[in-house]
Amino acid sequence: MRLGLGAIDAVCARLGRPERAVPAVLVAGTNGKGSVAAVLSAIAAAGGVRPGLYTSPHLMRVGERIRVAESDLSDAELEGALEPVFRAADAAPEVPLTYFEALTAAAFVAFGERRPDLAILEVGLGGRFDATNVAPARLSIVSSIGLDHVEELGSTVEAIAREKAGVFRAGRPALAGFCEEKARRALAEAARECGALLHEAAKELDVSDVRPSVNGTRFRLSTPVARYDLETPLPGAHQAVNAALAVRAAELVAGEMPGFTREAIEKGVASTRWPGRLEKFSVRGRVVLLDGCHNPAGAEALARFLRDSELLGRARLVFGAMADKDVEQMAELLFPSAESVRLVRAPSPRAATAADLLRRTSGARPDAVACQSLEAALSELLGDPEPAPIIVAGSLYLVGEARSLLLSGRLEDE
Protein backbone atom coordinates (compact mmCIF):
# COMPACT_ATOMS: atom_id res chain seq x y z
CA MET A 1 0.00 0.00 0.00
CA ARG A 2 1.21 3.49 -0.85
CA LEU A 3 -0.88 6.62 -0.52
CA GLY A 4 0.04 9.31 -3.04
CA LEU A 5 -0.58 10.28 -6.66
CA GLY A 6 2.99 10.68 -7.90
CA ALA A 7 3.48 7.20 -9.37
CA ILE A 8 0.04 6.79 -10.93
CA ASP A 9 0.18 10.31 -12.38
CA ALA A 10 3.60 9.67 -13.93
CA VAL A 11 2.48 6.43 -15.54
CA CYS A 12 -0.76 7.96 -16.82
CA ALA A 13 1.29 10.76 -18.40
CA ARG A 14 3.41 8.17 -20.21
CA LEU A 15 0.26 6.38 -21.37
CA GLY A 16 -1.16 9.54 -22.92
CA ARG A 17 -3.61 10.43 -20.12
CA PRO A 18 -6.22 7.66 -20.53
CA GLU A 19 -7.83 8.73 -17.25
CA ARG A 20 -9.07 11.84 -19.07
CA ALA A 21 -10.60 10.01 -22.03
CA VAL A 22 -13.98 9.27 -20.42
CA PRO A 23 -16.18 11.37 -18.09
CA ALA A 24 -15.87 9.94 -14.57
CA VAL A 25 -17.74 9.63 -11.30
CA LEU A 26 -15.66 8.98 -8.17
CA VAL A 27 -17.28 7.00 -5.35
CA ALA A 28 -15.53 7.09 -1.97
CA GLY A 29 -16.73 6.01 1.47
CA THR A 30 -16.08 3.67 4.36
CA ASN A 31 -18.99 1.37 3.51
CA GLY A 32 -21.43 1.13 0.63
CA LYS A 33 -19.24 2.72 -2.04
CA GLY A 34 -19.08 -0.44 -4.14
CA SER A 35 -22.83 -0.94 -3.95
CA VAL A 36 -23.47 2.70 -4.89
CA ALA A 37 -21.12 2.35 -7.85
CA ALA A 38 -22.74 -0.91 -8.98
CA VAL A 39 -26.26 0.53 -8.80
CA LEU A 40 -25.22 3.67 -10.68
CA SER A 41 -23.62 1.48 -13.36
CA ALA A 42 -26.83 -0.54 -13.70
CA ILE A 43 -28.90 2.64 -14.01
CA ALA A 44 -26.57 3.92 -16.73
CA ALA A 45 -26.82 0.66 -18.68
CA ALA A 46 -30.61 0.68 -18.37
CA GLY A 47 -30.69 4.19 -19.85
CA GLY A 48 -28.45 3.43 -22.80
CA VAL A 49 -25.47 5.19 -21.20
CA ARG A 50 -22.64 2.67 -21.72
CA PRO A 51 -20.89 2.39 -18.33
CA GLY A 52 -17.37 1.50 -17.32
CA LEU A 53 -17.13 0.28 -13.73
CA TYR A 54 -13.95 -0.08 -11.65
CA THR A 55 -14.28 -1.66 -8.19
CA SER A 56 -12.20 -3.54 -5.64
CA PRO A 57 -11.44 -6.07 -4.39
CA HIS A 58 -12.46 -8.92 -6.65
CA LEU A 59 -14.07 -12.09 -5.35
CA MET A 60 -12.90 -14.78 -7.78
CA ARG A 61 -11.18 -13.22 -10.81
CA VAL A 62 -9.14 -10.04 -11.06
CA GLY A 63 -11.06 -9.10 -14.21
CA GLU A 64 -14.18 -8.58 -12.06
CA ARG A 65 -12.68 -5.26 -11.02
CA ILE A 66 -13.07 -3.75 -14.49
CA ARG A 67 -16.47 -3.94 -16.14
CA VAL A 68 -17.48 -2.37 -19.46
CA ALA A 69 -21.15 -2.30 -20.46
CA GLU A 70 -21.96 -4.76 -17.64
CA SER A 71 -19.37 -7.35 -18.79
CA ASP A 72 -16.25 -8.09 -16.72
CA LEU A 73 -12.90 -8.05 -18.50
CA SER A 74 -11.74 -11.50 -19.59
CA ASP A 75 -8.28 -12.68 -18.58
CA ALA A 76 -7.00 -11.87 -22.08
CA GLU A 77 -8.55 -8.40 -22.03
CA LEU A 78 -7.07 -7.72 -18.60
CA GLU A 79 -3.65 -8.82 -19.80
CA GLY A 80 -4.02 -6.53 -22.80
CA ALA A 81 -4.81 -3.57 -20.52
CA LEU A 82 -1.94 -4.32 -18.13
CA GLU A 83 0.73 -4.76 -20.78
CA PRO A 84 1.07 -1.05 -21.73
CA VAL A 85 0.93 -0.14 -18.02
CA PHE A 86 3.91 -2.37 -17.23
CA ARG A 87 5.75 -1.09 -20.29
CA ALA A 88 5.21 2.52 -19.23
CA ALA A 89 6.22 1.82 -15.62
CA ASP A 90 9.38 -0.06 -16.64
CA ALA A 91 10.63 2.68 -18.99
CA ALA A 92 13.53 4.74 -17.68
CA PRO A 93 13.37 6.17 -15.15
CA GLU A 94 11.39 3.26 -13.69
CA VAL A 95 8.18 4.07 -11.81
CA PRO A 96 7.40 1.27 -9.32
CA LEU A 97 3.65 0.66 -9.02
CA THR A 98 1.66 -1.04 -6.28
CA TYR A 99 -0.83 -3.77 -7.18
CA PHE A 100 -3.74 -1.32 -6.85
CA GLU A 101 -2.00 1.40 -8.86
CA ALA A 102 -1.28 -1.03 -11.71
CA LEU A 103 -4.89 -2.21 -11.83
CA THR A 104 -6.20 1.35 -11.65
CA ALA A 105 -4.01 2.34 -14.57
CA ALA A 106 -5.20 -0.78 -16.44
CA ALA A 107 -8.80 0.32 -15.85
CA PHE A 108 -7.99 3.71 -17.35
CA VAL A 109 -6.38 2.00 -20.36
CA ALA A 110 -9.37 -0.32 -20.84
CA PHE A 111 -11.83 2.56 -20.61
CA GLY A 112 -9.68 4.69 -22.93
CA GLU A 113 -9.72 1.94 -25.56
CA ARG A 114 -13.38 0.88 -25.23
CA ARG A 115 -14.73 4.41 -24.64
CA PRO A 116 -17.74 3.87 -22.38
CA ASP A 117 -19.94 6.94 -21.99
CA LEU A 118 -19.23 7.17 -18.25
CA ALA A 119 -16.51 5.70 -16.02
CA ILE A 120 -17.67 4.94 -12.47
CA LEU A 121 -14.62 4.56 -10.22
CA GLU A 122 -14.78 3.11 -6.72
CA VAL A 123 -12.07 4.70 -4.59
CA GLY A 124 -9.81 2.14 -2.94
CA LEU A 125 -8.73 3.82 0.30
CA GLY A 126 -9.49 7.32 1.54
CA GLY A 127 -9.78 9.63 -1.42
CA ARG A 128 -7.23 12.43 -1.50
CA PHE A 129 -4.23 10.17 -2.16
CA ASP A 130 -6.02 7.21 -3.76
CA ALA A 131 -4.86 6.25 -7.26
CA THR A 132 -8.35 6.76 -8.71
CA ASN A 133 -8.18 10.43 -7.74
CA VAL A 134 -6.09 11.37 -10.77
CA ALA A 135 -9.28 11.19 -12.83
CA PRO A 136 -11.11 14.53 -13.39
CA ALA A 137 -14.50 13.66 -11.87
CA ARG A 138 -17.76 15.13 -13.15
CA LEU A 139 -19.42 14.04 -9.88
CA SER A 140 -17.93 12.91 -6.56
CA ILE A 141 -19.71 10.78 -3.96
CA VAL A 142 -18.85 9.97 -0.34
CA SER A 143 -21.21 7.16 0.64
CA SER A 144 -20.44 6.99 4.38
CA ILE A 145 -17.84 7.79 7.02
CA GLY A 146 -16.64 5.35 9.67
CA LEU A 147 -13.54 4.52 11.69
CA ASP A 148 -11.69 2.16 9.36
CA HIS A 149 -8.06 2.24 8.17
CA VAL A 150 -7.34 4.70 10.97
CA GLU A 151 -3.56 4.30 10.69
CA GLU A 152 -3.64 5.60 7.13
CA LEU A 153 -6.57 8.04 7.26
CA GLY A 154 -6.74 9.38 10.81
CA SER A 155 -8.26 8.40 14.13
CA THR A 156 -11.38 10.61 14.05
CA VAL A 157 -14.39 10.72 11.75
CA GLU A 158 -13.55 14.34 10.95
CA ALA A 159 -10.04 13.42 9.75
CA ILE A 160 -11.34 10.49 7.70
CA ALA A 161 -14.07 12.67 6.20
CA ARG A 162 -11.53 15.24 5.07
CA GLU A 163 -9.41 12.53 3.44
CA LYS A 164 -12.41 11.17 1.56
CA ALA A 165 -13.49 14.68 0.57
CA GLY A 166 -10.27 14.86 -1.41
CA VAL A 167 -12.31 13.51 -4.34
CA PHE A 168 -14.41 16.70 -4.45
CA ARG A 169 -13.85 19.01 -7.44
CA ALA A 170 -14.24 22.77 -7.77
CA GLY A 171 -17.45 23.75 -9.53
CA ARG A 172 -18.68 20.17 -9.74
CA PRO A 173 -21.44 18.45 -7.72
CA ALA A 174 -20.45 16.42 -4.66
CA LEU A 175 -22.91 14.05 -2.98
CA ALA A 176 -22.48 13.25 0.72
CA GLY A 177 -24.25 10.20 2.13
CA PHE A 178 -25.98 9.87 5.48
CA CYS A 179 -23.20 10.66 7.98
CA GLU A 180 -23.00 11.59 11.63
CA GLU A 181 -22.90 15.31 12.40
CA LYS A 182 -19.13 15.62 12.89
CA ALA A 183 -18.43 13.94 9.56
CA ARG A 184 -21.14 15.96 7.82
CA ARG A 185 -19.61 19.23 9.01
CA ALA A 186 -16.15 18.15 7.89
CA LEU A 187 -17.44 17.24 4.41
CA ALA A 188 -19.32 20.54 4.14
CA GLU A 189 -16.23 22.51 5.15
CA ALA A 190 -14.08 20.64 2.65
CA ALA A 191 -16.63 21.32 -0.10
CA ARG A 192 -16.62 25.05 0.71
CA GLU A 193 -12.82 25.18 0.70
CA CYS A 194 -12.47 23.57 -2.73
CA GLY A 195 -15.57 25.13 -4.30
CA ALA A 196 -17.52 21.90 -4.81
CA LEU A 197 -21.33 22.05 -5.06
CA LEU A 198 -22.39 19.94 -2.09
CA HIS A 199 -25.59 17.88 -2.00
CA GLU A 200 -26.34 16.20 1.33
CA ALA A 201 -28.42 13.04 1.53
CA ALA A 202 -29.80 14.03 4.92
CA LYS A 203 -31.28 17.19 3.38
CA GLU A 204 -32.32 15.88 -0.03
CA LEU A 205 -33.33 12.23 0.37
CA ASP A 206 -36.17 10.56 2.25
CA VAL A 207 -35.91 6.76 2.30
CA SER A 208 -39.05 5.15 3.76
CA ASP A 209 -41.17 2.01 3.92
CA VAL A 210 -38.05 -0.18 3.69
CA ARG A 211 -38.93 -3.88 3.42
CA PRO A 212 -35.87 -6.16 3.30
CA SER A 213 -35.94 -9.91 2.67
CA VAL A 214 -33.47 -12.57 1.56
CA ASN A 215 -34.64 -11.91 -2.02
CA GLY A 216 -34.04 -8.16 -2.05
CA THR A 217 -35.31 -4.87 -0.66
CA ARG A 218 -38.34 -2.74 -1.49
CA PHE A 219 -38.42 0.92 -0.49
CA ARG A 220 -39.78 4.35 -1.27
CA LEU A 221 -37.59 7.30 -2.10
CA SER A 222 -38.26 11.03 -2.36
CA THR A 223 -35.65 13.32 -3.93
CA PRO A 224 -35.72 16.96 -5.05
CA VAL A 225 -36.63 15.64 -8.50
CA ALA A 226 -39.15 12.81 -8.04
CA ARG A 227 -40.75 10.16 -5.86
CA TYR A 228 -40.04 6.51 -6.53
CA ASP A 229 -41.25 3.05 -5.49
CA LEU A 230 -38.15 0.92 -5.97
CA GLU A 231 -36.93 -2.63 -5.55
CA THR A 232 -33.31 -3.78 -5.50
CA PRO A 233 -32.15 -7.41 -5.56
CA LEU A 234 -29.62 -6.47 -2.86
CA PRO A 235 -30.97 -7.46 0.59
CA GLY A 236 -30.80 -5.18 3.62
CA ALA A 237 -32.00 -1.75 4.71
CA HIS A 238 -28.47 -0.42 4.10
CA GLN A 239 -28.84 -1.33 0.42
CA ALA A 240 -31.94 0.85 0.18
CA VAL A 241 -29.75 3.75 1.35
CA ASN A 242 -26.98 2.85 -1.10
CA ALA A 243 -29.46 2.62 -3.96
CA ALA A 244 -30.95 5.98 -2.94
CA LEU A 245 -27.51 7.61 -3.21
CA ALA A 246 -27.05 6.10 -6.67
CA VAL A 247 -30.45 7.42 -7.74
CA ARG A 248 -29.57 10.93 -6.59
CA ALA A 249 -26.20 10.62 -8.37
CA ALA A 250 -28.04 9.67 -11.56
CA GLU A 251 -30.25 12.74 -11.19
CA LEU A 252 -27.20 14.96 -10.72
CA VAL A 253 -25.54 13.81 -13.97
CA ALA A 254 -28.78 13.64 -15.97
CA GLY A 255 -28.30 17.16 -17.30
CA GLU A 256 -25.13 16.07 -19.10
CA MET A 257 -26.28 12.52 -19.90
CA PRO A 258 -29.98 12.45 -20.77
CA GLY A 259 -30.16 8.65 -20.56
CA PHE A 260 -30.55 8.88 -16.79
CA THR A 261 -34.35 8.94 -16.93
CA ARG A 262 -36.90 7.86 -14.34
CA GLU A 263 -37.48 4.65 -16.31
CA ALA A 264 -33.74 3.94 -16.37
CA ILE A 265 -33.51 4.56 -12.62
CA GLU A 266 -36.32 2.13 -11.83
CA LYS A 267 -35.03 -0.54 -14.20
CA GLY A 268 -31.39 -0.11 -13.17
CA VAL A 269 -32.04 -0.34 -9.44
CA ALA A 270 -34.04 -3.53 -10.05
CA SER A 271 -31.33 -5.14 -12.21
CA THR A 272 -28.21 -4.36 -10.16
CA ARG A 273 -25.56 -7.08 -10.09
CA TRP A 274 -23.22 -6.92 -7.08
CA PRO A 275 -22.01 -10.36 -5.93
CA GLY A 276 -20.98 -11.14 -2.37
CA ARG A 277 -23.22 -8.60 -0.67
CA LEU A 278 -25.87 -10.76 0.99
CA GLU A 279 -25.82 -12.81 -2.19
CA LYS A 280 -28.22 -15.73 -2.02
CA PHE A 281 -27.43 -19.33 -2.96
CA SER A 282 -29.47 -22.49 -2.52
CA VAL A 283 -27.51 -25.60 -1.52
CA ARG A 284 -29.18 -28.91 -0.68
CA GLY A 285 -32.48 -27.11 -0.21
CA ARG A 286 -31.27 -24.47 2.21
CA VAL A 287 -30.39 -20.81 1.93
CA VAL A 288 -26.72 -19.77 2.01
CA LEU A 289 -25.99 -16.03 2.11
CA LEU A 290 -22.57 -14.48 1.43
CA ASP A 291 -21.81 -11.03 2.82
CA GLY A 292 -18.55 -9.08 2.81
CA CYS A 293 -19.16 -7.16 6.05
CA HIS A 294 -15.47 -6.46 6.56
CA ASN A 295 -15.65 -3.82 9.33
CA PRO A 296 -17.87 -2.90 12.32
CA ALA A 297 -20.30 -0.82 10.25
CA GLY A 298 -20.76 -3.74 7.87
CA ALA A 299 -21.25 -6.14 10.78
CA GLU A 300 -23.88 -3.85 12.25
CA ALA A 301 -25.68 -3.69 8.89
CA LEU A 302 -25.72 -7.49 8.65
CA ALA A 303 -27.03 -7.81 12.22
CA ARG A 304 -29.79 -5.32 11.37
CA PHE A 305 -30.68 -7.38 8.29
CA LEU A 306 -30.98 -10.51 10.42
CA ARG A 307 -33.41 -8.66 12.68
CA ASP A 308 -35.41 -7.12 9.84
CA SER A 309 -35.71 -10.34 7.82
CA GLU A 310 -36.79 -12.51 10.76
CA LEU A 311 -33.54 -14.50 10.70
CA LEU A 312 -32.53 -13.31 14.16
CA GLY A 313 -31.22 -16.25 16.17
CA ARG A 314 -31.88 -18.68 13.30
CA ALA A 315 -28.91 -18.29 10.97
CA ARG A 316 -25.67 -20.19 11.43
CA LEU A 317 -22.70 -17.90 10.91
CA VAL A 318 -19.30 -18.73 9.42
CA PHE A 319 -16.96 -15.79 9.99
CA GLY A 320 -13.42 -14.79 9.01
CA ALA A 321 -11.61 -11.44 8.91
CA MET A 322 -8.28 -9.75 8.40
CA ALA A 323 -6.07 -9.61 11.48
CA ASP A 324 -5.91 -5.79 11.45
CA LYS A 325 -9.70 -5.35 11.63
CA ASP A 326 -11.60 -4.58 14.82
CA VAL A 327 -12.91 -8.13 15.08
CA GLU A 328 -13.79 -7.63 18.74
CA GLN A 329 -16.35 -4.95 17.91
CA MET A 330 -17.55 -6.84 14.84
CA ALA A 331 -18.21 -9.85 17.06
CA GLU A 332 -20.07 -7.80 19.64
CA LEU A 333 -22.32 -6.36 16.95
CA LEU A 334 -22.94 -9.50 14.90
CA PHE A 335 -22.34 -12.74 16.79
CA PRO A 336 -25.28 -12.48 19.26
CA SER A 337 -27.66 -12.36 16.27
CA ALA A 338 -26.63 -15.82 15.04
CA GLU A 339 -27.82 -19.24 16.21
CA SER A 340 -24.21 -20.48 16.18
CA VAL A 341 -20.78 -19.18 15.12
CA ARG A 342 -17.94 -20.98 13.35
CA LEU A 343 -14.63 -19.22 12.84
CA VAL A 344 -12.31 -19.83 9.89
CA ARG A 345 -9.25 -18.24 8.35
CA ALA A 346 -9.81 -16.25 5.17
CA PRO A 347 -7.48 -17.06 2.24
CA SER A 348 -5.03 -14.18 2.71
CA PRO A 349 -1.65 -13.80 4.44
CA ARG A 350 -3.20 -10.87 6.30
CA ALA A 351 -6.07 -12.95 7.67
CA ALA A 352 -6.50 -13.79 11.33
CA THR A 353 -6.29 -17.50 12.11
CA ALA A 354 -9.34 -19.31 13.43
CA ALA A 355 -7.59 -19.75 16.78
CA ASP A 356 -6.81 -16.03 16.98
CA LEU A 357 -10.40 -15.14 16.10
CA LEU A 358 -11.60 -17.52 18.80
CA ARG A 359 -9.41 -15.80 21.38
CA ARG A 360 -10.32 -12.27 20.32
CA THR A 361 -14.10 -12.84 20.13
CA SER A 362 -14.63 -15.08 23.16
CA GLY A 363 -16.25 -12.26 25.11
CA ALA A 364 -19.00 -11.86 22.52
CA ARG A 365 -19.54 -15.56 21.83
CA PRO A 366 -17.89 -18.05 24.22
CA ASP A 367 -19.55 -20.99 22.44
CA ALA A 368 -18.00 -20.14 19.02
CA VAL A 369 -16.06 -22.96 17.35
CA ALA A 370 -12.80 -22.72 15.40
CA CYS A 371 -12.85 -24.77 12.19
CA GLN A 372 -10.03 -26.13 10.09
CA SER A 373 -11.30 -24.58 6.87
CA LEU A 374 -14.27 -22.90 5.25
CA GLU A 375 -15.09 -26.06 3.30
CA ALA A 376 -15.06 -28.12 6.51
CA ALA A 377 -17.37 -25.65 8.24
CA LEU A 378 -19.84 -25.55 5.35
CA SER A 379 -19.78 -29.34 4.92
CA GLU A 380 -20.62 -29.79 8.59
CA LEU A 381 -23.46 -27.26 8.51
CA LEU A 382 -24.92 -28.61 5.28
CA GLY A 383 -24.83 -32.12 6.72
CA ASP A 384 -27.06 -31.14 9.61
CA PRO A 385 -30.61 -32.41 9.01
CA GLU A 386 -32.09 -29.14 10.30
CA PRO A 387 -32.36 -26.79 7.27
CA ALA A 388 -31.23 -23.61 9.05
CA PRO A 389 -29.98 -20.72 6.86
CA ILE A 390 -26.21 -20.29 6.68
CA ILE A 391 -24.32 -17.01 6.38
CA VAL A 392 -20.66 -16.72 5.37
CA ALA A 393 -19.55 -13.25 6.40
CA GLY A 394 -16.57 -11.01 7.08
CA SER A 395 -13.66 -10.59 4.71
CA LEU A 396 -14.41 -10.34 0.99
CA TYR A 397 -11.54 -12.80 0.50
CA LEU A 398 -13.55 -15.33 2.51
CA VAL A 399 -16.69 -14.51 0.55
CA GLY A 400 -14.78 -15.07 -2.69
CA GLU A 401 -13.60 -18.48 -1.47
CA ALA A 402 -17.15 -19.39 -0.47
CA ARG A 403 -18.51 -18.25 -3.81
CA SER A 404 -15.99 -20.41 -5.67
CA LEU A 405 -16.93 -23.41 -3.54
CA LEU A 406 -20.66 -22.92 -4.06
CA LEU A 407 -20.38 -22.40 -7.80
CA SER A 408 -18.14 -25.46 -8.18
CA GLY A 409 -20.96 -27.72 -7.00
CA ARG A 410 -18.65 -29.71 -4.71
CA LEU A 411 -20.80 -29.07 -1.65
CA GLU A 412 -23.91 -30.36 -3.44
CA ASP A 413 -22.38 -33.82 -3.88
CA GLU A 414 -21.25 -34.51 -0.33
GIHUZI-V991938 format. One record per helix or strand. SS is the DSSP state (a for helix, b for strand). FROM is the first residue (numbers start at 0). LEN is the number of residues. Records with the same first field share a line. If there is no record, write none. Layout:
BEGIN
SS: FROM-LEN / FROM-LEN
END
This chain:
BEGIN
a: 5-9 / 17-3 / 32-14 / 61-4 / 74-16 / 98-16 / 130-4 / 149-4 / 156-11 / 180-14 / 200-4 / 236-17 / 261-9 / 295-13 / 326-11 / 353-7 / 373-10 / 395-13 / 409-4
b: 23-5 / 50-4 / 65-3 / 70-2 / 117-5 / 136-6 / 172-4 / 196-4 / 205-8 / 215-7 / 226-6 / 276-7 / 285-6 / 315-5 / 321-1 / 339-4 / 350-1 / 368-2 / 389-5
END
